[in-house]
Amino acid sequence: MITLGHSSIVMTADTYTLVLAETYQHPATSTAQLVISQARRTARKTTC
Protein backbone atom coordinates (compact mmCIF):
# COMPACT_ATOMS: atom_id res chain seq x y z
CA MET A 1 0.00 0.00 0.00
CA ILE A 2 1.35 3.44 -0.90
CA THR A 3 1.48 5.96 1.96
CA LEU A 4 3.17 8.80 0.02
CA GLY A 5 6.08 8.95 2.43
CA HIS A 6 3.93 9.12 5.56
CA SER A 7 4.40 6.68 8.41
CA SER A 8 0.91 5.23 7.98
CA ILE A 9 -2.12 5.27 5.70
CA VAL A 10 -3.99 7.08 8.49
CA MET A 11 -1.55 10.00 8.30
CA THR A 12 -1.93 10.12 4.50
CA ALA A 13 -5.73 9.98 4.68
CA ASP A 14 -5.92 12.66 7.40
CA THR A 15 -3.63 14.98 5.46
CA TYR A 16 -5.39 14.70 2.13
CA THR A 17 -8.88 14.75 3.61
CA LEU A 18 -8.08 18.13 5.19
CA VAL A 19 -6.54 19.47 1.97
CA LEU A 20 -9.52 18.41 -0.14
CA ALA A 21 -12.02 19.90 2.31
CA GLU A 22 -10.21 23.25 2.20
CA THR A 23 -9.88 23.09 -1.59
CA TYR A 24 -13.61 22.60 -2.17
CA GLN A 25 -14.90 24.94 0.55
CA HIS A 26 -14.59 28.17 -1.46
CA PRO A 27 -16.29 26.87 -4.64
CA ALA A 28 -19.08 25.30 -2.58
CA THR A 29 -19.67 28.54 -0.66
CA SER A 30 -19.64 30.59 -3.86
CA THR A 31 -22.12 28.24 -5.52
CA ALA A 32 -24.44 28.34 -2.51
CA GLN A 33 -24.36 32.15 -2.48
CA LEU A 34 -25.17 32.26 -6.20
CA VAL A 35 -28.11 29.87 -5.83
CA ILE A 36 -29.52 31.82 -2.87
CA SER A 37 -29.08 35.13 -4.70
CA GLN A 38 -30.91 33.85 -7.78
CA ALA A 39 -33.69 32.35 -5.66
CA ARG A 40 -34.22 35.72 -3.96
CA ARG A 41 -34.38 37.50 -7.32
CA THR A 42 -36.90 34.98 -8.61
CA ALA A 43 -39.00 35.34 -5.46
CA ARG A 44 -39.05 39.12 -5.82
CA LYS A 45 -40.15 38.89 -9.47
CA THR A 46 -43.01 36.53 -8.70
CA THR A 47 -44.36 38.67 -5.83
CA CYS A 48 -44.31 41.97 -7.74
WODAHU-V178836 format. One record per run of one state. SS is the DSSP state (hx for helix, st for strand, lp for the rest). FROM is the first residue (numbers start at 1). TO is the last residue. If there is no record, write none. Layout:
[[SS/FROM/TO] [SS/FROM/TO]]
//
This chain:
[[lp/1/8] [hx/9/47] [lp/48/48]]
//
